[in-house]
Amino acid sequence: MKLGMIGLDTSHCTAFTELLHDENHPHHVPGATVAVAFPGGSPDIELSRTRVGGFTERLANEFGVTIVDSPARVAEEADAILIEAMDGRVHLPLFREIARYGKPVFIDKPLAVRSEDALAIRELAAAHGVPLMSGSSLRYSGAVAEALEGVGGRDRVIGADCFGPMAIEPSQPGWFWYGIHTVEMLYAAMGPGCVRVTASVSAEHDVAVGEWRDGRIGIARGNRSGNHGFGAAIHGKEGTRFADVSAYAKPFYASLVERIVDFCRTGEAAVPIDETIEIIRFMEAANESRETGKPVLL
């Protein structure tokens, strides 16, 4: 398959392409290559502004990717499309430009930074028959998968406490910039069905407590000091298993690329879009609660 990338301002662009192109990579993912890409970029985000040029150069010079001047050109020339732009604000307008082509689209995290935009993306995808998938690589950590298996699978989970780093980027509301990784781990363990979120915030930490419809409680903790690794305690009916993501040999982003290639080939998303939209609303509710200190209904 020929994949196209839109938005070359994140390290995912080069990391994913290396996994797909380098047959000698220990975690090489066969079945697709990145053929064409559009740089894009967000001038008001320093990481985007300062890195898009370098990533674009590397894709062109090291991996032979053709660089084009519009998202539409990417959609015309590729079999499937990866929207990699780090800025969640631009995902809906970028998707609008390519939806009419009807090709499978993976949108890197976050799907959007407002639930209204997430719902609009789902509506556009349905209208044009676009297979759609989004998600964080942390969801596919082997450590998380082993912990889930250890408690008997997601159906046996009675609660989860997940943690990870949570830097703040002013252009991306609260949890949406880096907190999404921890929330995705939480949903990998708990599944959908959260009805209420209560959040607390300090200069160094954020905590969001979600209450599920069936009475289970899941906690996402974002750290700006102390522990900067990812991990989880997943509670099952017969015991608790711990997931130390940093101690697992296989990179979690390699597991994500495997899912992306399968999705682009089959059109079947590893995570239902409705669950992804609930994750967006969870973070939106957590942001509302971190401002007021009060519970917020999803």
Salt bridges, closest charged atoms under 4 A:
GLU18 OE1 - ARG58 NH2 3.97
ASP44 OD1 - ARG89 NH2 2.83
GLU62 OE1 - ARG58 NE 2.76
ASP69 OD1 - ARG73 NH1 3.74
GLU77 OE2 - ARG73 NH2 3.07
GLU84 OE1 - HIS12 ND1 3.97
ASP87 OD2 - ARG89 NH2 2.76
ASP108 OD2 - HIS12 ND1 2.68
ASP117 OD1 - ARG114 NH2 2.97
ASP161 OD2 - HIS235 NE2 2.84
GLU184 OE1 - ARG139 NE 2.75
ASP206 OD1 - ARG224 NH2 2.73
ASP206 OD2 - ARG290 NE 2.78
GLU211 OE1 - ARG196 NH2 2.81
ASP214 OD2 - ARG216 NE 2.95
GLU238 OE2 - ARG156 NH2 2.72
GLU258 OE2 - LYS250 NZ 2.87
ASP262 OD1 - ARG265 NH2 3.00
ASP274 OD1 - ARG122 NH1 2.62
GLU275 OE2 - ARG139 NH2 3.00
GLU275 OE2 - ARG154 NH1 3.66
GLU284 OE1 - ARG281 NH1 2.94
GLU288 OE2 - ARG281 NH1 2.84
